[in-house]
Amino acid sequence: METDNLESFLVLAEELNFHRAAERLHMSQPSLTRQMQGLELICGTKLLDRNARTVSLTSAGEALRRDAPALLASVKQMISHTRHS
């Protein structure tokens, strides 16, 4: 799992709108959609309920939204420690 996918997920979880999230991330909406589909594949579960007009988090998506910030912080700390060793 790449940290970019988690960061994108967190923005989408805040916006609950693919268009606005893609704009914030400076990427195309189809690219964001592919990232989220890949993240769901990696996680082995549906993270988002989406239709033409709305996006909401599933219970698994809500759990990831809660856990992702700490996970990202740990990965960034690990990278920093590795670079300074």
Buried (B, 14 or more C-beta within 10 A) or exposed (E): EEEEBBBBBBBBBEBBBBEBBBBBBEBEBEEBBEBBEEBBEEBEEEBBEBEEEEBEBBEBBEBBBEEBEEEBEEBEEEEEEEEEE
